[in-house]
Amino acid sequence: MAYSHPDDPGRRFYGAVTVSDRGQIVIPAEARRDLGIAVGDKLLVFGDLEFGLAFGKADQVLARVPGLARLLGGAPNSDE
């Protein structure tokens, strides 16, 4: 069960995940359902050395941030 922020129900905490020996995580099913993440979707991974990681669906992020695809060198498709 996700926990919503008291002042912004659109912000939620979905729990904790464990990184596998291959560097993989499993996104909780409720988060995938709420955010419309499906098998094969590309996610952009953003990092902040102080606050950690954030993920966003590539198509949604690129649609909201004009010019980002150009800065990233085209459509993101790295699976590394």
PyMOL Python script that loads the backbone (N, CA, C, O; Angstrom):
from pymol import cmd

cmd.read_pdbstr("""\
ATOM      1  N   MET A   1       0.842  -1.184   0.000  1.00  0.00           N
ATOM      2  CA  MET A   1       0.000   0.000   0.000  1.00  0.00           C
ATOM      3  C   MET A   1       0.887   1.248   0.000  1.00  0.00           C
ATOM      4  O   MET A   1       1.812   1.359   0.805  1.00  0.00           O
ATOM      5  N   ALA A   2       0.604   2.167  -0.891  1.00  0.00           N
ATOM      6  CA  ALA A   2       1.373   3.404  -0.984  1.00  0.00           C
ATOM      7  C   ALA A   2       0.914   4.387   0.090  1.00  0.00           C
ATOM      8  O   ALA A   2      -0.253   4.409   0.481  1.00  0.00           O
ATOM      9  N   TYR A   3       1.853   5.191   0.551  1.00  0.00           N
ATOM     10  CA  TYR A   3       1.537   6.241   1.510  1.00  0.00           C
ATOM     11  C   TYR A   3       1.633   7.575   0.795  1.00  0.00           C
ATOM     12  O   TYR A   3       2.670   7.904   0.219  1.00  0.00           O
ATOM     13  N   SER A   4       0.543   8.350   0.829  1.00  0.00           N
ATOM     14  CA  SER A   4       0.500   9.641   0.142  1.00  0.00           C
ATOM     15  C   SER A   4       1.006  10.750   1.049  1.00  0.00           C
ATOM     16  O   SER A   4       0.846  10.698   2.269  1.00  0.00           O
ATOM     17  N   HIS A   5       1.618  11.750   0.436  1.00  0.00           N
ATOM     18  CA  HIS A   5       2.059  12.948   1.148  1.00  0.00           C
ATOM     19  C   HIS A   5       0.814  13.677   1.641  1.00  0.00           C
ATOM     20  O   HIS A   5      -0.136  13.834   0.874  1.00  0.00           O
ATOM     21  N   PRO A   6       0.786  14.131   2.903  1.00  0.00           N
ATOM     22  CA  PRO A   6      -0.431  14.769   3.433  1.00  0.00           C
ATOM     23  C   PRO A   6      -0.847  16.044   2.699  1.00  0.00           C
ATOM     24  O   PRO A   6      -2.036  16.359   2.635  1.00  0.00           O
ATOM     25  N   ASP A   7       0.119  16.779   2.147  1.00  0.00           N
ATOM     26  CA  ASP A   7      -0.201  18.026   1.456  1.00  0.00           C
ATOM     27  C   ASP A   7      -0.297  17.872  -0.056  1.00  0.00           C
ATOM     28  O   ASP A   7      -0.739  18.792  -0.744  1.00  0.00           O
ATOM     29  N   ASP A   8       0.112  16.724  -0.578  1.00  0.00           N
ATOM     30  CA  ASP A   8       0.104  16.501  -2.023  1.00  0.00           C
ATOM     31  C   ASP A   8      -0.123  15.018  -2.302  1.00  0.00           C
ATOM     32  O   ASP A   8       0.835  14.247  -2.363  1.00  0.00           O
ATOM     33  N   PRO A   9      -1.382  14.612  -2.471  1.00  0.00           N
ATOM     34  CA  PRO A   9      -1.680  13.192  -2.667  1.00  0.00           C
ATOM     35  C   PRO A   9      -1.062  12.596  -3.926  1.00  0.00           C
ATOM     36  O   PRO A   9      -1.041  11.375  -4.078  1.00  0.00           O
ATOM     37  N   GLY A  10      -0.556  13.434  -4.834  1.00  0.00           N
ATOM     38  CA  GLY A  10       0.110  12.929  -6.021  1.00  0.00           C
ATOM     39  C   GLY A  10       1.518  12.410  -5.739  1.00  0.00           C
ATOM     40  O   GLY A  10       2.106  11.720  -6.571  1.00  0.00           O
ATOM     41  N   ARG A  11       2.056  12.739  -4.573  1.00  0.00           N
ATOM     42  CA  ARG A  11       3.378  12.249  -4.165  1.00  0.00           C
ATOM     43  C   ARG A  11       3.170  11.069  -3.230  1.00  0.00           C
ATOM     44  O   ARG A  11       2.433  11.162  -2.248  1.00  0.00           O
ATOM     45  N   ARG A  12       3.827   9.959  -3.542  1.00  0.00           N
ATOM     46  CA  ARG A  12       3.602   8.742  -2.763  1.00  0.00           C
ATOM     47  C   ARG A  12       4.902   8.026  -2.453  1.00  0.00           C
ATOM     48  O   ARG A  12       5.894   8.150  -3.171  1.00  0.00           O
ATOM     49  N   PHE A  13       4.869   7.280  -1.371  1.00  0.00           N
ATOM     50  CA  PHE A  13       5.951   6.383  -0.991  1.00  0.00           C
ATOM     51  C   PHE A  13       5.441   4.967  -1.199  1.00  0.00           C
ATOM     52  O   PHE A  13       4.409   4.591  -0.644  1.00  0.00           O
ATOM     53  N   TYR A  14       6.156   4.180  -1.992  1.00  0.00           N
ATOM     54  CA  TYR A  14       5.700   2.836  -2.346  1.00  0.00           C
ATOM     55  C   TYR A  14       6.445   1.727  -1.620  1.00  0.00           C
ATOM     56  O   TYR A  14       6.151   0.554  -1.850  1.00  0.00           O
ATOM     57  N   GLY A  15       7.380   2.044  -0.769  1.00  0.00           N
ATOM     58  CA  GLY A  15       8.106   1.009  -0.049  1.00  0.00           C
ATOM     59  C   GLY A  15       9.575   1.012  -0.408  1.00  0.00           C
ATOM     60  O   GLY A  15      10.081   1.959  -1.011  1.00  0.00           O
ATOM     61  N   ALA A  16      10.260  -0.065  -0.028  1.00  0.00           N
ATOM     62  CA  ALA A  16      11.695  -0.197  -0.266  1.00  0.00           C
ATOM     63  C   ALA A  16      11.947  -1.336  -1.246  1.00  0.00           C
ATOM     64  O   ALA A  16      11.172  -2.289  -1.322  1.00  0.00           O
ATOM     65  N   VAL A  17      13.031  -1.225  -1.986  1.00  0.00           N
ATOM     66  CA  VAL A  17      13.438  -2.284  -2.912  1.00  0.00           C
ATOM     67  C   VAL A  17      14.890  -2.640  -2.607  1.00  0.00           C
ATOM     68  O   VAL A  17      15.615  -1.860  -1.989  1.00  0.00           O
ATOM     69  N   THR A  18      15.300  -3.812  -3.040  1.00  0.00           N
ATOM     70  CA  THR A  18      16.663  -4.285  -2.839  1.00  0.00           C
ATOM     71  C   THR A  18      17.344  -4.418  -4.194  1.00  0.00           C
ATOM     72  O   THR A  18      16.761  -4.937  -5.146  1.00  0.00           O
ATOM     73  N   VAL A  19      18.567  -3.950  -4.270  1.00  0.00           N
ATOM     74  CA  VAL A  19      19.341  -4.062  -5.504  1.00  0.00           C
ATOM     75  C   VAL A  19      19.916  -5.476  -5.584  1.00  0.00           C
ATOM     76  O   VAL A  19      20.546  -5.952  -4.640  1.00  0.00           O
ATOM     77  N   SER A  20      19.691  -6.143  -6.723  1.00  0.00           N
ATOM     78  CA  SER A  20      20.202  -7.503  -6.919  1.00  0.00           C
ATOM     79  C   SER A  20      21.693  -7.470  -7.248  1.00  0.00           C
ATOM     80  O   SER A  20      22.266  -6.402  -7.461  1.00  0.00           O
ATOM     81  N   ASP A  21      22.314  -8.645  -7.287  1.00  0.00           N
ATOM     82  CA  ASP A  21      23.732  -8.708  -7.630  1.00  0.00           C
ATOM     83  C   ASP A  21      23.992  -8.273  -9.069  1.00  0.00           C
ATOM     84  O   ASP A  21      25.136  -8.009  -9.439  1.00  0.00           O
ATOM     85  N   ARG A  22      22.943  -8.195  -9.877  1.00  0.00           N
ATOM     86  CA  ARG A  22      23.062  -7.698 -11.257  1.00  0.00           C
ATOM     87  C   ARG A  22      22.726  -6.207 -11.351  1.00  0.00           C
ATOM     88  O   ARG A  22      22.688  -5.651 -12.449  1.00  0.00           O
ATOM     89  N   GLY A  23      22.484  -5.559 -10.209  1.00  0.00           N
ATOM     90  CA  GLY A  23      22.177  -4.133 -10.200  1.00  0.00           C
ATOM     91  C   GLY A  23      20.731  -3.816 -10.526  1.00  0.00           C
ATOM     92  O   GLY A  23      20.408  -2.671 -10.841  1.00  0.00           O
ATOM     93  N   GLN A  24      19.855  -4.809 -10.455  1.00  0.00           N
ATOM     94  CA  GLN A  24      18.448  -4.620 -10.810  1.00  0.00           C
ATOM     95  C   GLN A  24      17.596  -4.388  -9.570  1.00  0.00           C
ATOM     96  O   GLN A  24      17.914  -4.851  -8.475  1.00  0.00           O
ATOM     97  N   ILE A  25      16.499  -3.653  -9.777  1.00  0.00           N
ATOM     98  CA  ILE A  25      15.483  -3.487  -8.741  1.00  0.00           C
ATOM     99  C   ILE A  25      14.134  -3.845  -9.348  1.00  0.00           C
ATOM    100  O   ILE A  25      13.970  -3.853 -10.568  1.00  0.00           O
ATOM    101  N   VAL A  26      13.178  -4.140  -8.488  1.00  0.00           N
ATOM    102  CA  VAL A  26      11.810  -4.387  -8.932  1.00  0.00           C
ATOM    103  C   VAL A  26      10.973  -3.198  -8.485  1.00  0.00           C
ATOM    104  O   VAL A  26      10.915  -2.886  -7.295  1.00  0.00           O
ATOM    105  N   ILE A  27      10.328  -2.542  -9.432  1.00  0.00           N
ATOM    106  CA  ILE A  27       9.437  -1.428  -9.110  1.00  0.00           C
ATOM    107  C   ILE A  27       8.145  -2.038  -8.571  1.00  0.00           C
ATOM    108  O   ILE A  27       7.556  -2.895  -9.229  1.00  0.00           O
ATOM    109  N   PRO A  28       7.691  -1.616  -7.388  1.00  0.00           N
ATOM    110  CA  PRO A  28       6.480  -2.205  -6.820  1.00  0.00           C
ATOM    111  C   PRO A  28       5.292  -2.140  -7.790  1.00  0.00           C
ATOM    112  O   PRO A  28       5.110  -1.156  -8.507  1.00  0.00           O
ATOM    113  N   ALA A  29       4.493  -3.207  -7.791  1.00  0.00           N
ATOM    114  CA  ALA A  29       3.357  -3.323  -8.716  1.00  0.00           C
ATOM    115  C   ALA A  29       2.410  -2.135  -8.609  1.00  0.00           C
ATOM    116  O   ALA A  29       1.924  -1.638  -9.625  1.00  0.00           O
ATOM    117  N   GLU A  30       2.142  -1.678  -7.393  1.00  0.00           N
ATOM    118  CA  GLU A  30       1.225  -0.547  -7.223  1.00  0.00           C
ATOM    119  C   GLU A  30       1.789   0.721  -7.870  1.00  0.00           C
ATOM    120  O   GLU A  30       1.041   1.507  -8.453  1.00  0.00           O
ATOM    121  N   ALA A  31       3.098   0.917  -7.769  1.00  0.00           N
ATOM    122  CA  ALA A  31       3.733   2.076  -8.411  1.00  0.00           C
ATOM    123  C   ALA A  31       3.633   1.958  -9.923  1.00  0.00           C
ATOM    124  O   ALA A  31       3.305   2.930 -10.603  1.00  0.00           O
ATOM    125  N   ARG A  32       3.917   0.760 -10.458  1.00  0.00           N
ATOM    126  CA  ARG A  32       3.808   0.567 -11.912  1.00  0.00           C
ATOM    127  C   ARG A  32       2.385   0.827 -12.382  1.00  0.00           C
ATOM    128  O   ARG A  32       2.171   1.456 -13.419  1.00  0.00           O
ATOM    129  N   ARG A  33       1.433   0.352 -11.633  1.00  0.00           N
ATOM    130  CA  ARG A  33       0.023   0.536 -12.006  1.00  0.00           C
ATOM    131  C   ARG A  33      -0.363   2.022 -11.937  1.00  0.00           C
ATOM    132  O   ARG A  33      -0.936   2.559 -12.885  1.00  0.00           O
ATOM    133  N   ASP A  34      -0.050   2.675 -10.826  1.00  0.00           N
ATOM    134  CA  ASP A  34      -0.412   4.091 -10.647  1.00  0.00           C
ATOM    135  C   ASP A  34       0.252   4.990 -11.687  1.00  0.00           C
ATOM    136  O   ASP A  34      -0.346   5.967 -12.136  1.00  0.00           O
ATOM    137  N   LEU A  35       1.482   4.663 -12.067  1.00  0.00           N
ATOM    138  CA  LEU A  35       2.259   5.519 -12.961  1.00  0.00           C
ATOM    139  C   LEU A  35       2.223   5.072 -14.414  1.00  0.00           C
ATOM    140  O   LEU A  35       2.838   5.697 -15.278  1.00  0.00           O
ATOM    141  N   GLY A  36       1.505   3.990 -14.682  1.00  0.00           N
ATOM    142  CA  GLY A  36       1.362   3.528 -16.060  1.00  0.00           C
ATOM    143  C   GLY A  36       2.647   2.991 -16.657  1.00  0.00           C
ATOM    144  O   GLY A  36       2.891   3.154 -17.852  1.00  0.00           O
ATOM    145  N   ILE A  37       3.471   2.354 -15.843  1.00  0.00           N
ATOM    146  CA  ILE A  37       4.730   1.784 -16.326  1.00  0.00           C
ATOM    147  C   ILE A  37       4.467   0.353 -16.763  1.00  0.00           C
ATOM    148  O   ILE A  37       3.980  -0.466 -15.983  1.00  0.00           O
ATOM    149  N   ALA A  38       4.793   0.056 -18.016  1.00  0.00           N
ATOM    150  CA  ALA A  38       4.543  -1.270 -18.586  1.00  0.00           C
ATOM    151  C   ALA A  38       5.861  -1.920 -19.004  1.00  0.00           C
ATOM    152  O   ALA A  38       6.885  -1.251 -19.142  1.00  0.00           O
ATOM    153  N   VAL A  39       5.812  -3.229 -19.202  1.00  0.00           N
ATOM    154  CA  VAL A  39       6.978  -3.968 -19.684  1.00  0.00           C
ATOM    155  C   VAL A  39       7.478  -3.323 -20.975  1.00  0.00           C
ATOM    156  O   VAL A  39       6.692  -3.054 -21.883  1.00  0.00           O
ATOM    157  N   GLY A  40       8.769  -3.080 -21.055  1.00  0.00           N
ATOM    158  CA  GLY A  40       9.363  -2.492 -22.250  1.00  0.00           C
ATOM    159  C   GLY A  40       9.461  -0.977 -22.229  1.00  0.00           C
ATOM    160  O   GLY A  40      10.146  -0.400 -23.073  1.00  0.00           O
ATOM    161  N   ASP A  41       8.791  -0.310 -21.282  1.00  0.00           N
ATOM    162  CA  ASP A  41       8.896   1.149 -21.191  1.00  0.00           C
ATOM    163  C   ASP A  41      10.328   1.549 -20.853  1.00  0.00           C
ATOM    164  O   ASP A  41      11.006   0.868 -20.083  1.00  0.00           O
ATOM    165  N   LYS A  42      10.779   2.649 -21.430  1.00  0.00           N
ATOM    166  CA  LYS A  42      12.088   3.212 -21.112  1.00  0.00           C
ATOM    167  C   LYS A  42      11.920   4.216 -19.976  1.00  0.00           C
ATOM    168  O   LYS A  42      10.997   5.030 -19.982  1.00  0.00           O
ATOM    169  N   LEU A  43      12.824   4.145 -19.004  1.00  0.00           N
ATOM    170  CA  LEU A  43      12.828   5.092 -17.900  1.00  0.00           C
ATOM    171  C   LEU A  43      14.132   5.874 -17.940  1.00  0.00           C
ATOM    172  O   LEU A  43      15.192   5.313 -18.218  1.00  0.00           O
ATOM    173  N   LEU A  44      14.051   7.161 -17.664  1.00  0.00           N
ATOM    174  CA  LEU A  44      15.253   7.971 -17.498  1.00  0.00           C
ATOM    175  C   LEU A  44      15.637   7.907 -16.025  1.00  0.00           C
ATOM    176  O   LEU A  44      14.769   7.940 -15.152  1.00  0.00           O
ATOM    177  N   VAL A  45      16.922   7.816 -15.751  1.00  0.00           N
ATOM    178  CA  VAL A  45      17.423   7.728 -14.386  1.00  0.00           C
ATOM    179  C   VAL A  45      18.223   8.994 -14.100  1.00  0.00           C
ATOM    180  O   VAL A  45      19.207   9.290 -14.779  1.00  0.00           O
ATOM    181  N   PHE A  46      17.790   9.728 -13.093  1.00  0.00           N
ATOM    182  CA  PHE A  46      18.454  10.960 -12.686  1.00  0.00           C
ATOM    183  C   PHE A  46      19.099  10.725 -11.327  1.00  0.00           C
ATOM    184  O   PHE A  46      18.543  10.017 -10.488  1.00  0.00           O
ATOM    185  N   GLY A  47      20.260  11.312 -11.109  1.00  0.00           N
ATOM    186  CA  GLY A  47      20.934  11.141  -9.834  1.00  0.00           C
ATOM    187  C   GLY A  47      21.344  12.459  -9.225  1.00  0.00           C
ATOM    188  O   GLY A  47      21.692  13.410  -9.925  1.00  0.00           O
ATOM    189  N   ASP A  48      21.297  12.498  -7.918  1.00  0.00           N
ATOM    190  CA  ASP A  48      21.751  13.639  -7.145  1.00  0.00           C
ATOM    191  C   ASP A  48      22.588  13.058  -6.012  1.00  0.00           C
ATOM    192  O   ASP A  48      22.096  12.233  -5.241  1.00  0.00           O
ATOM    193  N   LEU A  49      23.843  13.475  -5.902  1.00  0.00           N
ATOM    194  CA  LEU A  49      24.739  12.885  -4.912  1.00  0.00           C
ATOM    195  C   LEU A  49      24.247  13.070  -3.485  1.00  0.00           C
ATOM    196  O   LEU A  49      24.627  12.300  -2.603  1.00  0.00           O
ATOM    197  N   GLU A  50      23.415  14.066  -3.239  1.00  0.00           N
ATOM    198  CA  GLU A  50      22.886  14.289  -1.894  1.00  0.00           C
ATOM    199  C   GLU A  50      21.564  13.563  -1.676  1.00  0.00           C
ATOM    200  O   GLU A  50      21.342  12.999  -0.604  1.00  0.00           O
ATOM    201  N   PHE A  51      20.674  13.570  -2.688  1.00  0.00           N
ATOM    202  CA  PHE A  51      19.323  13.058  -2.490  1.00  0.00           C
ATOM    203  C   PHE A  51      19.063  11.688  -3.100  1.00  0.00           C
ATOM    204  O   PHE A  51      18.055  11.065  -2.767  1.00  0.00           O
ATOM    205  N   GLY A  52      19.930  11.193  -3.976  1.00  0.00           N
ATOM    206  CA  GLY A  52      19.761   9.852  -4.526  1.00  0.00           C
ATOM    207  C   GLY A  52      19.227   9.840  -5.938  1.00  0.00           C
ATOM    208  O   GLY A  52      19.498  10.746  -6.726  1.00  0.00           O
ATOM    209  N   LEU A  53      18.460   8.800  -6.256  1.00  0.00           N
ATOM    210  CA  LEU A  53      17.973   8.560  -7.615  1.00  0.00           C
ATOM    211  C   LEU A  53      16.510   8.937  -7.782  1.00  0.00           C
ATOM    212  O   LEU A  53      15.726   8.913  -6.834  1.00  0.00           O
ATOM    213  N   ALA A  54      16.169   9.284  -9.010  1.00  0.00           N
ATOM    214  CA  ALA A  54      14.774   9.504  -9.399  1.00  0.00           C
ATOM    215  C   ALA A  54      14.613   8.930 -10.797  1.00  0.00           C
ATOM    216  O   ALA A  54      15.534   8.990 -11.611  1.00  0.00           O
ATOM    217  N   PHE A  55      13.455   8.382 -11.068  1.00  0.00           N
ATOM    218  CA  PHE A  55      13.157   7.780 -12.361  1.00  0.00           C
ATOM    219  C   PHE A  55      11.952   8.477 -12.971  1.00  0.00           C
ATOM    220  O   PHE A  55      11.078   8.961 -12.250  1.00  0.00           O
ATOM    221  N   GLY A  56      11.904   8.530 -14.281  1.00  0.00           N
ATOM    222  CA  GLY A  56      10.742   9.072 -14.977  1.00  0.00           C
ATOM    223  C   GLY A  56      10.569   8.362 -16.305  1.00  0.00           C
ATOM    224  O   GLY A  56      11.548   7.997 -16.954  1.00  0.00           O
ATOM    225  N   LYS A  57       9.318   8.167 -16.711  1.00  0.00           N
ATOM    226  CA  LYS A  57       9.073   7.560 -18.018  1.00  0.00           C
ATOM    227  C   LYS A  57       9.654   8.480 -19.086  1.00  0.00           C
ATOM    228  O   LYS A  57       9.352   9.672 -19.121  1.00  0.00           O
ATOM    229  N   ALA A  58      10.487   7.919 -19.954  1.00  0.00           N
ATOM    230  CA  ALA A  58      11.210   8.721 -20.939  1.00  0.00           C
ATOM    231  C   ALA A  58      10.272   9.565 -21.787  1.00  0.00           C
ATOM    232  O   ALA A  58      10.528  10.752 -21.988  1.00  0.00           O
ATOM    233  N   ASP A  59       9.194   8.977 -22.286  1.00  0.00           N
ATOM    234  CA  ASP A  59       8.304   9.738 -23.169  1.00  0.00           C
ATOM    235  C   ASP A  59       7.662  10.910 -22.445  1.00  0.00           C
ATOM    236  O   ASP A  59       7.502  11.981 -23.031  1.00  0.00           O
ATOM    237  N   GLN A  60       7.295  10.728 -21.184  1.00  0.00           N
ATOM    238  CA  GLN A  60       6.660  11.807 -20.428  1.00  0.00           C
ATOM    239  C   GLN A  60       7.657  12.907 -20.070  1.00  0.00           C
ATOM    240  O   GLN A  60       7.342  14.092 -20.177  1.00  0.00           O
ATOM    241  N   VAL A  61       8.850  12.519 -19.648  1.00  0.00           N
ATOM    242  CA  VAL A  61       9.861  13.516 -19.287  1.00  0.00           C
ATOM    243  C   VAL A  61      10.260  14.324 -20.512  1.00  0.00           C
ATOM    244  O   VAL A  61      10.331  15.551 -20.456  1.00  0.00           O
ATOM    245  N   LEU A  62      10.523  13.635 -21.624  1.00  0.00           N
ATOM    246  CA  LEU A  62      10.953  14.335 -22.836  1.00  0.00           C
ATOM    247  C   LEU A  62       9.867  15.255 -23.377  1.00  0.00           C
ATOM    248  O   LEU A  62      10.175  16.293 -23.962  1.00  0.00           O
ATOM    249  N   ALA A  63       8.603  14.891 -23.190  1.00  0.00           N
ATOM    250  CA  ALA A  63       7.504  15.742 -23.643  1.00  0.00           C
ATOM    251  C   ALA A  63       7.390  17.010 -22.796  1.00  0.00           C
ATOM    252  O   ALA A  63       6.927  18.041 -23.284  1.00  0.00           O
ATOM    253  N   ARG A  64       7.810  16.938 -21.530  1.00  0.00           N
ATOM    254  CA  ARG A  64       7.672  18.078 -20.619  1.00  0.00           C
ATOM    255  C   ARG A  64       8.902  18.980 -20.579  1.00  0.00           C
ATOM    256  O   ARG A  64       8.827  20.121 -20.121  1.00  0.00           O
ATOM    257  N   VAL A  65      10.020  18.471 -21.055  1.00  0.00           N
ATOM    258  CA  VAL A  65      11.263  19.242 -20.985  1.00  0.00           C
ATOM    259  C   VAL A  65      11.801  19.433 -22.398  1.00  0.00           C
ATOM    260  O   VAL A  65      12.583  18.615 -22.883  1.00  0.00           O
ATOM    261  N   PRO A  66      11.381  20.515 -23.060  1.00  0.00           N
ATOM    262  CA  PRO A  66      11.821  20.752 -24.437  1.00  0.00           C
ATOM    263  C   PRO A  66      13.345  20.806 -24.535  1.00  0.00           C
ATOM    264  O   PRO A  66      14.012  21.437 -23.715  1.00  0.00           O
ATOM    265  N   GLY A  67      13.874  20.142 -25.539  1.00  0.00           N
ATOM    266  CA  GLY A  67      15.310  20.165 -25.774  1.00  0.00           C
ATOM    267  C   GLY A  67      16.102  19.128 -25.000  1.00  0.00           C
ATOM    268  O   GLY A  67      17.301  18.982 -25.235  1.00  0.00           O
ATOM    269  N   LEU A  68      15.471  18.402 -24.085  1.00  0.00           N
ATOM    270  CA  LEU A  68      16.211  17.429 -23.284  1.00  0.00           C
ATOM    271  C   LEU A  68      16.766  16.302 -24.142  1.00  0.00           C
ATOM    272  O   LEU A  68      17.898  15.869 -23.925  1.00  0.00           O
ATOM    273  N   ALA A  69      16.000  15.820 -25.108  1.00  0.00           N
ATOM    274  CA  ALA A  69      16.481  14.734 -25.974  1.00  0.00           C
ATOM    275  C   ALA A  69      17.756  15.164 -26.697  1.00  0.00           C
ATOM    276  O   ALA A  69      18.684  14.369 -26.847  1.00  0.00           O
ATOM    277  N   ARG A  70      17.803  16.405 -27.141  1.00  0.00           N
ATOM    278  CA  ARG A  70      18.992  16.918 -27.822  1.00  0.00           C
ATOM    279  C   ARG A  70      20.186  16.932 -26.860  1.00  0.00           C
ATOM    280  O   ARG A  70      21.296  16.557 -27.238  1.00  0.00           O
ATOM    281  N   LEU A  71      19.952  17.365 -25.620  1.00  0.00           N
ATOM    282  CA  LEU A  71      21.030  17.394 -24.631  1.00  0.00           C
ATOM    283  C   LEU A  71      21.532  15.993 -24.305  1.00  0.00           C
ATOM    284  O   LEU A  71      22.709  15.803 -23.997  1.00  0.00           O
ATOM    285  N   LEU A  72      20.635  15.016 -24.374  1.00  0.00           N
ATOM    286  CA  LEU A  72      20.999  13.630 -24.076  1.00  0.00           C
ATOM    287  C   LEU A  72      21.583  12.917 -25.282  1.00  0.00           C
ATOM    288  O   LEU A  72      21.971  11.753 -25.186  1.00  0.00           O
ATOM    289  N   GLY A  73      21.649  13.599 -26.411  1.00  0.00           N
ATOM    290  CA  GLY A  73      22.209  12.988 -27.608  1.00  0.00           C
ATOM    291  C   GLY A  73      21.219  12.146 -28.372  1.00  0.00           C
ATOM    292  O   GLY A  73      21.610  11.181 -29.030  1.00  0.00           O
ATOM    293  N   GLY A  74      19.949  12.484 -28.303  1.00  0.00           N
ATOM    294  CA  GLY A  74      18.909  11.714 -28.993  1.00  0.00           C
ATOM    295  C   GLY A  74      18.044  10.988 -27.993  1.00  0.00           C
ATOM    296  O   GLY A  74      18.143  11.213 -26.787  1.00  0.00           O
ATOM    297  N   ALA A  75      17.203  10.123 -28.495  1.00  0.00           N
ATOM    298  CA  ALA A  75      16.302   9.366 -27.625  1.00  0.00           C
ATOM    299  C   ALA A  75      17.109   8.414 -26.755  1.00  0.00           C
ATOM    300  O   ALA A  75      17.959   7.681 -27.260  1.00  0.00           O
ATOM    301  N   PRO A  76      16.848   8.421 -25.441  1.00  0.00           N
ATOM    302  CA  PRO A  76      17.600   7.536 -24.549  1.00  0.00           C
ATOM    303  C   PRO A  76      17.230   6.081 -24.803  1.00  0.00           C
ATOM    304  O   PRO A  76      16.051   5.733 -24.870  1.00  0.00           O
ATOM    305  N   ASN A  77      18.249   5.230 -24.945  1.00  0.00           N
ATOM    306  CA  ASN A  77      17.958   3.819 -25.167  1.00  0.00           C
ATOM    307  C   ASN A  77      19.007   2.916 -24.541  1.00  0.00           C
ATOM    308  O   ASN A  77      19.111   1.745 -24.908  1.00  0.00           O
ATOM    309  N   SER A  78      19.777   3.433 -23.615  1.00  0.00           N
ATOM    310  CA  SER A  78      20.824   2.628 -22.993  1.00  0.00           C
ATOM    311  C   SER A  78      20.232   1.678 -21.971  1.00  0.00           C
ATOM    312  O   SER A  78      19.404   2.070 -21.149  1.00  0.00           O
ATOM    313  N   ASP A  79      20.660   0.430 -22.026  1.00  0.00           N
ATOM    314  CA  ASP A  79      20.215  -0.567 -21.055  1.00  0.00           C
ATOM    315  C   ASP A  79      21.343  -0.948 -20.103  1.00  0.00           C
ATOM    316  O   ASP A  79      21.276  -1.991 -19.452  1.00  0.00           O
ATOM    317  N   GLU A  80      22.373  -0.121 -20.014  1.00  0.00           N
ATOM    318  CA  GLU A  80      23.529  -0.447 -19.164  1.00  0.00           C
ATOM    319  C   GLU A  80      23.197  -0.320 -17.710  1.00  0.00           C
ATOM    320  O   GLU A  80      24.053  -0.558 -16.858  1.00  0.00           O
TER     321      GLU A  80
END
""", "prot")
cmd.dss("prot")
cmd.show_as("cartoon", "prot")
cmd.util.cbc("prot")
cmd.orient("prot")
